[in-house]
Amino acid sequence: MNKLYMGVAALSLCLGFTACSEEEGLVYSNATVQNTELKTILAQKGYQFNADGNLLLDELANNTTTLDLSGTNISTDALSELSILPNLTEVDLSDNGYGPAFDFAKLPEQITGVDLTGNEICDFPGLVNIETQENGDETVTVLHNLTKLCLPEIAKYNCNEIVAFYQNASSADIQMEDASGNLAKYTTLREVPDEKWRTLLQKLYPSMFDGEYIDIAKRLVKPNERSQNLTTLDIENKTMTVGNIEGFQYIANNKGYNGAMLYMLTDEKCEISYFPIPSSAFSLQLKNISTPNGFDTRNIENLCYVDMKYNEGLKDFDISKSTTFGQRGDGGGDNAEFGDYFLLYCCDSLEEVHFPNNATTATSITLIDCPKLKALELRQFEAASELRLALLPSVNEIVHPELKRVYGTSSKKCRFGIDEDIYNRQETKDFIQKYYIENDLIQWNSLPSGYGVKAYDWTTNYNK
């Protein structure tokens, strides 16, 4: 009787979710692991596979409810195959280099606990679906049910998916790292460390505050607050700078924010680890603010004015996702008062700049004292009002604009300001020969003072 029962049980397993091996007593998963990365990691942890990639459903596999994949740098594309472990419900994905987004749609539904600490994730698609009505009301649908979620510190800037999940999954245990790496219970209250800056933000966006804290669960709805520019300029007290702009991110990432300008100056060096540029911003003007991790430029379609001074940490400035910069024609199109400016001064670590492929017109392109800049490609620009270049010792070759016309100057000539080192480059002399001697499209113009550079009057060597 017992032998008959065991035979029926084994047959049931074969016809269900598992496959029987030719070896008596061994049961393998019906599905195979296609991702070699995941298969290798699991094998290193003691899980066994047959030649076809089916997982041996032994005691280890069947008893696995939690899986530590921290520090493995496993790709998110491999995560969908974690369903191969039948009883797995919790996975540790900490310190895997993920970011800026983590898509919860990649995780099997059976995973109800996730550790994402130690990653640089600030967006979480696939966690919730948010439908916004015309009156601003929102309908939130939780797409991935979680009972436990551990978040990296940078997630504190997420004012969208995490807030909605927090409000609609009350039974979930949500924790977030602090600056020291310690986990604490998630809350929507955020600190603004600099007192002067906090006071100014309270004046500009009073509805966002709960006492001394910004509550990121609140949405900007008042027209005068929504359109306020993010600025350190305090007109009432006639001051222009603060010590630290940390906290502006909670306004910039607010779904109701539609301000056009980010104009922020600090009176001492300030480092910002995460710097989002909102989609509504036309202008970005910064001074003394270092961004060692660059900028979040995923939503910069409207950005057309950049003026940055003394950014010590910036290594790469990428404005290529803008659909506005250099693409509005000579007149500037809508919002022409902003112009198409790209001005970078004293960026000690800058190595690369990237312009939009379709950018052809610039009011001004200025790069001064960027000692590590490796290349400068300006060939695509057909029209410019001003071109100023100096203190760029590491640039191997400057590819100058191929000017077809000039706009915006009374002389109908592009103002060309350079230092002596730039002048001595062969490509610069060729540019002057072509557009000063042959086509009469450029003229000498001095460089701005105060940046440790002496302007070179190249016209003294070219008398027409």
C-alpha positions as CSV (number, residue, x, y, z in Angstrom):
1,M,0.0,0.0,0.0
2,N,2.8,2.5,0.9
3,K,4.7,1.7,-2.3
4,L,1.6,2.3,-4.3
5,Y,1.0,5.7,-2.6
6,M,4.6,6.8,-3.2
7,G,4.4,5.9,-6.9
8,V,1.2,7.9,-7.4
9,A,2.8,10.9,-5.6
10,A,5.9,10.7,-7.8
11,L,3.7,10.6,-10.9
12,S,1.8,13.7,-9.7
13,L,5.0,15.6,-9.4
14,C,6.0,14.7,-12.9
15,L,2.6,15.9,-14.3
16,G,2.7,19.2,-12.3
17,F,5.2,21.9,-12.0
18,T,8.2,19.6,-11.8
19,A,10.0,17.1,-14.0
20,C,11.2,13.7,-12.9
21,S,14.8,12.7,-13.6
22,E,15.8,9.4,-15.0
23,E,17.6,9.0,-11.7
24,E,15.1,7.6,-9.2
25,G,14.1,10.0,-6.5
26,L,15.4,13.2,-8.2
27,V,13.0,15.9,-9.1
28,Y,13.8,18.9,-11.3
29,S,11.9,22.1,-12.1
30,N,9.8,22.1,-15.2
31,A,11.2,25.5,-16.2
32,T,14.9,26.0,-17.1
33,V,17.1,28.9,-16.1
34,Q,18.0,30.7,-19.4
35,N,20.1,33.5,-17.8
36,T,23.6,32.2,-17.5
37,E,24.5,35.0,-15.0
38,L,21.8,33.8,-12.6
39,K,22.6,30.2,-13.1
40,T,26.2,30.7,-12.3
41,I,25.4,32.6,-9.1
42,L,23.0,30.0,-7.9
43,A,25.4,27.2,-8.7
44,Q,28.0,29.0,-6.6
45,K,25.6,29.0,-3.7
46,G,25.1,25.2,-4.0
47,Y,22.0,24.9,-6.2
48,Q,22.2,22.1,-8.8
49,F,21.1,22.0,-12.4
50,N,20.9,19.2,-15.0
51,A,22.4,19.6,-18.5
52,D,19.2,21.3,-19.8
53,G,19.3,24.0,-17.0
54,N,16.4,22.6,-14.9
55,L,16.9,23.2,-11.2
56,L,17.2,20.2,-8.8
57,L,14.3,20.6,-6.3
58,D,16.2,19.2,-3.4
59,E,16.0,20.3,0.2
60,L,18.1,23.4,-0.4
61,A,15.9,24.6,-3.3
62,N,12.6,23.8,-1.7
63,N,13.5,25.4,1.7
64,T,14.8,28.6,0.2
65,T,12.5,31.5,1.2
66,T,15.2,34.2,1.3
67,L,18.1,34.7,-1.2
68,D,21.1,36.9,-0.7
69,L,22.2,38.4,-4.1
70,S,23.9,41.4,-2.5
71,G,27.1,42.6,-4.1
72,T,26.7,40.2,-7.1
73,N,25.9,43.0,-9.6
74,I,23.4,40.7,-11.1
75,S,21.5,42.4,-13.9
76,T,17.8,43.2,-13.4
77,D,17.0,41.3,-16.5
78,A,17.9,38.1,-14.7
79,L,15.6,38.7,-11.8
80,S,12.4,37.4,-13.5
81,E,13.8,33.8,-13.4
82,L,14.0,33.8,-9.6
83,S,10.6,32.1,-9.8
84,I,12.6,28.9,-10.4
85,L,12.8,28.7,-6.6
86,P,9.3,27.7,-5.7
87,N,9.1,29.1,-2.1
88,L,11.3,32.2,-2.5
89,T,9.6,35.3,-1.1
90,E,12.4,37.6,-0.1
91,V,15.6,38.7,-2.0
92,D,18.5,40.9,-1.0
93,L,19.6,43.1,-3.9
94,S,21.7,45.5,-2.0
95,D,25.0,47.0,-3.3
96,N,24.4,45.9,-6.9
97,G,25.0,49.2,-8.6
98,Y,21.4,49.7,-9.6
99,G,20.1,53.1,-10.7
100,P,18.7,55.6,-11.4
101,A,15.7,53.4,-11.8
102,F,14.6,49.9,-10.6
103,D,11.7,48.3,-12.4
104,F,9.6,46.1,-10.1
105,A,8.1,44.5,-13.2
106,K,11.3,42.5,-13.4
107,L,10.6,40.8,-10.1
108,P,8.3,37.7,-9.9
109,E,5.1,38.3,-8.1
110,Q,6.0,35.8,-5.5
111,I,8.8,38.2,-4.2
112,T,7.2,40.1,-1.4
113,G,10.3,41.3,0.4
114,V,13.1,43.3,-1.3
115,D,16.3,45.0,0.0
116,L,17.6,47.7,-2.4
117,T,19.9,49.5,0.0
118,G,23.3,50.6,-1.2
119,N,22.1,51.3,-4.7
120,E,21.6,54.7,-6.4
121,I,17.9,54.2,-7.2
122,C,15.6,57.2,-7.2
123,D,12.8,56.0,-9.5
124,F,10.7,52.9,-9.0
125,P,8.6,52.0,-12.0
126,G,6.4,49.0,-11.8
127,L,5.6,49.5,-8.1
128,V,2.4,51.5,-8.5
129,N,0.3,52.9,-11.2
130,I,-0.9,56.5,-10.6
131,E,-3.8,57.9,-12.7
132,T,-4.2,61.7,-12.2
133,Q,-7.6,63.3,-12.8
134,E,-8.1,66.8,-14.2
135,N,-8.9,68.2,-10.7
136,G,-5.6,66.7,-9.4
137,D,-7.1,63.7,-7.6
138,E,-5.2,60.5,-8.0
139,T,-6.1,56.9,-8.2
140,V,-3.3,54.6,-7.1
141,T,-3.0,50.9,-7.9
142,V,-0.3,48.9,-6.3
143,L,1.3,46.7,-9.0
144,H,3.7,44.7,-6.8
145,N,2.5,43.7,-3.4
146,L,5.3,43.9,-0.9
147,T,5.4,43.2,2.8
148,K,8.9,44.4,3.3
149,L,10.9,47.1,1.4
150,C,14.3,48.4,2.3
151,L,15.3,51.6,0.4
152,P,18.6,53.3,-0.3
153,E,19.2,56.8,1.0
154,I,18.8,58.4,-2.4
155,A,15.2,57.2,-2.5
156,K,14.3,60.0,-0.1
157,Y,14.2,62.2,-3.1
158,N,11.4,60.1,-4.8
159,C,8.2,62.1,-4.5
160,N,6.2,59.8,-6.7
161,E,6.1,56.0,-6.6
162,I,7.4,55.5,-3.1
163,V,5.1,58.1,-1.5
164,A,2.1,56.5,-3.3
165,F,3.1,53.0,-2.2
166,Y,3.6,54.2,1.4
167,Q,0.2,55.7,1.4
168,N,-1.6,52.7,-0.1
169,A,0.3,49.8,1.4
170,S,-0.1,50.5,5.1
171,S,0.8,47.0,6.2
172,A,4.1,47.0,4.4
173,D,7.3,47.4,6.4
174,I,9.1,50.2,4.6
175,Q,12.5,51.3,5.8
176,M,15.1,53.6,4.3
177,E,18.8,54.2,4.9
178,D,20.1,57.4,6.5
179,A,23.4,59.1,5.6
180,S,25.3,56.6,7.8
181,G,23.8,53.6,6.2
182,N,21.4,52.8,9.1
183,L,17.9,51.7,8.4
184,A,15.0,53.7,9.9
185,K,11.2,53.6,9.4
186,Y,10.2,55.4,6.2
187,T,8.5,58.8,6.6
188,T,7.6,61.5,4.1
189,L,9.1,64.4,6.2
190,R,12.3,65.7,4.9
191,E,14.9,68.0,6.5
192,V,16.4,71.1,5.0
193,P,19.8,71.5,6.8
194,D,20.6,75.1,6.0
195,E,18.5,77.4,8.2
196,K,18.7,80.4,5.8
197,W,17.7,78.2,2.8
198,R,14.9,76.5,4.8
199,T,13.5,79.9,5.7
200,L,13.6,81.0,2.1
201,L,11.9,77.8,0.9
202,Q,9.2,78.3,3.5
203,K,8.5,81.8,2.0
204,L,8.4,80.4,-1.5
205,Y,6.5,77.2,-0.9
206,P,4.7,77.5,2.4
207,S,2.1,74.8,1.7
208,M,4.9,72.1,1.4
209,F,6.0,72.5,5.0
210,D,5.0,70.7,8.1
211,G,6.7,72.7,10.8
212,E,10.4,72.8,10.0
213,Y,10.2,69.9,7.6
214,I,9.1,69.5,3.9
215,D,6.4,66.9,3.6
216,I,6.9,65.3,0.2
217,A,3.4,63.7,0.4
218,K,2.0,67.2,-0.2
219,R,1.6,68.4,-3.8
220,L,2.1,71.9,-5.1
221,V,-1.3,73.1,-6.2
222,K,-1.3,76.9,-5.6
223,P,-0.4,78.7,-8.9
224,N,1.9,81.2,-7.2
225,E,3.9,78.3,-5.6
226,R,3.9,76.0,-8.5
227,S,5.5,78.5,-10.8
228,Q,8.0,80.0,-8.3
229,N,11.5,79.7,-9.5
230,L,13.9,77.8,-7.3
231,T,16.3,80.5,-6.3
232,T,18.5,81.6,-3.5
233,L,17.6,85.2,-4.2
234,D,15.8,86.7,-1.2
235,I,14.4,89.9,-2.5
236,E,12.9,90.9,0.8
237,N,16.2,90.7,2.7
238,K,18.3,91.7,-0.3
239,T,20.5,88.6,-0.1
240,M,21.5,86.3,-2.9
241,T,23.2,83.3,-1.4
242,V,22.9,80.6,1.2
243,G,25.3,78.1,2.6
244,N,23.8,74.8,1.3
245,I,20.9,74.2,-1.2
246,E,20.3,70.6,0.0
247,G,16.5,70.1,0.1
248,F,15.7,71.8,-3.2
249,Q,15.2,68.4,-4.7
250,Y,11.9,67.9,-2.9
251,I,10.5,70.9,-4.7
252,A,12.1,70.1,-8.1
253,N,10.7,66.5,-8.0
254,N,7.2,67.5,-6.8
255,K,4.6,66.6,-9.4
256,G,3.0,70.0,-9.2
257,Y,6.2,72.0,-9.8
258,N,6.5,73.9,-13.1
259,G,9.0,76.7,-12.4
260,A,11.1,77.8,-15.3
261,M,14.4,78.7,-13.5
262,L,16.9,77.1,-11.2
263,Y,19.0,80.1,-10.0
264,M,21.1,79.0,-7.0
265,L,24.3,80.5,-5.6
266,T,26.0,79.5,-2.3
267,D,28.4,81.7,-0.3
268,E,30.6,78.7,0.4
269,K,31.4,75.4,-1.4
270,C,28.4,73.1,-1.4
271,E,28.3,69.5,-2.7
272,I,25.1,68.0,-3.9
273,S,25.1,64.3,-4.5
274,Y,21.8,64.2,-6.4
275,F,20.7,67.0,-8.6
276,P,17.5,66.6,-10.6
277,I,16.6,69.1,-13.3
278,P,12.8,69.3,-13.6
279,S,11.2,69.1,-17.1
280,S,9.7,72.6,-16.7
281,A,13.2,74.3,-16.3
282,F,14.5,76.5,-19.1
283,S,17.4,77.9,-17.2
284,L,20.0,76.4,-14.9
285,Q,22.3,78.9,-13.2
286,L,24.6,77.7,-10.4
287,K,27.6,79.0,-8.5
288,N,29.9,77.3,-6.0
289,I,27.8,74.1,-6.2
290,S,29.7,70.9,-6.9
291,T,27.9,67.9,-8.4
292,P,30.3,64.9,-8.3
293,N,27.5,62.5,-9.5
294,G,26.5,64.9,-12.3
295,F,22.9,65.8,-13.0
296,D,19.7,63.9,-13.5
297,T,19.1,65.1,-17.0
298,R,16.4,62.6,-18.0
299,N,13.7,65.3,-18.2
300,I,15.6,68.3,-19.6
301,E,13.7,68.7,-22.8
302,N,13.1,72.4,-22.2
303,L,16.6,73.3,-20.9
304,C,18.3,76.0,-23.1
305,Y,20.2,78.2,-20.7
306,V,23.1,76.9,-18.7
307,D,25.4,79.1,-16.7
308,M,27.6,77.2,-14.2
309,K,30.5,78.6,-12.2
310,Y,32.9,76.7,-9.8
311,N,31.5,73.2,-10.1
312,E,34.5,71.3,-8.8
313,G,33.0,67.8,-9.0
314,L,31.3,67.8,-12.4
315,K,32.9,65.3,-14.8
316,D,30.3,65.2,-17.6
317,F,27.6,67.7,-18.6
318,D,25.1,66.1,-21.0
319,I,22.5,68.4,-22.5
320,S,21.9,66.1,-25.4
321,K,18.4,65.2,-24.3
322,S,17.2,68.8,-24.6
323,T,14.8,69.3,-27.5
324,T,15.1,73.0,-27.1
325,F,18.8,74.0,-26.9
326,G,20.1,75.2,-30.2
327,Q,16.9,74.0,-32.0
328,R,14.7,77.1,-31.9
329,G,16.2,79.0,-34.8
330,D,18.0,82.3,-34.8
331,G,15.2,84.2,-33.1
332,G,15.0,81.7,-30.2
333,G,11.3,80.8,-30.8
334,D,9.1,80.6,-27.7
335,N,10.8,81.8,-24.5
336,A,13.4,83.6,-26.6
337,E,14.3,85.7,-23.6
338,F,16.2,82.7,-22.2
339,G,18.4,82.4,-25.3
340,D,20.5,79.3,-26.0
341,Y,23.5,79.8,-23.7
342,F,26.0,77.2,-22.6
343,L,28.5,78.8,-20.1
344,L,30.8,76.7,-18.0
345,Y,33.5,78.4,-15.8
346,C,36.0,76.8,-13.5
347,C,34.9,73.2,-13.7
348,D,38.0,71.5,-12.5
349,S,37.0,67.9,-13.1
350,L,35.0,68.4,-16.4
351,E,36.1,65.9,-19.0
352,E,33.2,65.8,-21.5
353,V,30.3,67.9,-22.8
354,H,27.5,66.6,-25.0
355,F,25.2,68.7,-27.1
356,P,21.9,67.7,-28.8
357,N,22.4,66.2,-32.2
358,N,19.9,68.7,-33.7
359,A,21.4,71.8,-32.0
360,T,22.6,74.2,-34.7
361,T,22.2,77.7,-33.2
362,A,23.7,79.1,-30.0
363,T,23.5,82.5,-28.5
364,S,26.7,81.8,-26.6
365,I,29.1,78.9,-26.0
366,T,31.6,79.7,-23.3
367,L,34.1,77.3,-21.8
368,I,36.7,78.8,-19.5
369,D,39.1,77.1,-17.1
370,C,38.1,73.5,-17.6
371,P,41.6,72.0,-17.3
372,K,40.5,68.3,-17.8
373,L,38.2,68.7,-20.8
374,K,39.3,66.1,-23.3
375,A,37.4,67.1,-26.5
376,L,35.3,70.0,-27.8
377,E,33.1,69.2,-30.8
378,L,31.2,72.3,-32.1
379,R,31.1,71.4,-35.8
380,Q,27.3,71.1,-35.8
381,F,26.7,74.8,-34.9
382,E,25.8,76.9,-38.0
383,A,25.0,80.2,-36.2
384,A,26.3,81.8,-33.0
385,S,26.4,85.2,-31.5
386,E,29.4,84.5,-29.2
387,L,32.1,81.9,-28.8
388,R,34.6,82.2,-25.9
389,L,37.2,79.6,-25.1
390,A,40.1,79.7,-22.7
391,L,42.2,77.6,-20.3
392,L,41.5,74.3,-21.9
393,P,44.9,72.6,-21.8
394,S,43.8,69.0,-22.1
395,V,41.7,69.4,-25.2
396,N,43.4,67.5,-28.0
397,E,41.6,69.3,-30.8
398,I,38.9,71.9,-30.9
399,V,36.4,71.3,-33.7
400,H,35.1,74.8,-34.3
401,P,31.6,75.7,-35.6
402,E,31.0,75.7,-39.4
403,L,29.3,79.1,-39.5
404,K,26.8,79.8,-42.2
405,R,25.3,82.9,-40.7
406,V,25.4,85.1,-37.6
407,Y,22.6,86.6,-35.6
408,G,22.0,88.8,-32.5
409,T,24.8,91.2,-32.9
410,S,24.7,94.7,-34.4
411,S,27.9,94.0,-36.4
412,K,26.4,90.8,-37.9
413,K,29.6,89.0,-36.7
414,C,30.2,86.3,-34.2
415,R,32.2,87.6,-31.2
416,F,35.2,85.3,-30.8
417,G,37.1,85.6,-27.5
418,I,40.1,83.3,-26.8
419,D,43.3,83.1,-24.9
420,E,46.8,82.8,-26.5
421,D,46.9,79.1,-26.1
422,I,43.7,78.6,-28.0
423,Y,45.0,81.0,-30.7
424,N,48.2,79.0,-31.2
425,R,46.3,75.9,-32.1
426,Q,46.3,75.2,-35.9
427,E,42.5,74.5,-35.9
428,T,41.9,77.9,-34.4
429,K,44.1,79.7,-37.0
430,D,42.2,77.8,-39.7
431,F,38.9,78.9,-38.2
432,I,40.1,82.6,-38.2
433,Q,41.4,82.3,-41.7
434,K,38.1,81.0,-43.0
435,Y,35.6,83.2,-41.0
436,Y,37.6,86.4,-40.5
437,I,39.6,86.7,-43.6
438,E,37.5,84.8,-46.2
439,N,33.9,85.2,-45.0
440,D,34.0,88.1,-42.5
441,L,31.7,86.3,-40.0
442,I,33.8,86.7,-36.8
443,Q,35.3,89.5,-34.8
444,W,37.5,89.8,-31.7
445,N,35.9,90.1,-28.3
446,S,37.5,90.1,-24.9
447,L,37.0,87.4,-22.3
448,P,35.1,87.9,-19.0
449,S,37.3,89.1,-16.2
450,G,37.9,87.4,-12.9
451,Y,38.7,83.8,-14.0
452,G,42.5,84.0,-14.1
453,V,42.7,84.3,-17.9
454,K,44.1,87.0,-20.2
455,A,42.3,87.6,-23.4
456,Y,44.3,87.5,-26.6
457,D,43.6,90.1,-29.3
458,W,44.1,87.8,-32.3
459,T,43.1,90.5,-34.8
460,T,46.5,92.1,-34.4
461,N,47.9,89.2,-36.5
462,Y,45.2,89.5,-39.1
463,N,45.0,92.9,-40.7
464,K,42.6,93.0,-43.6
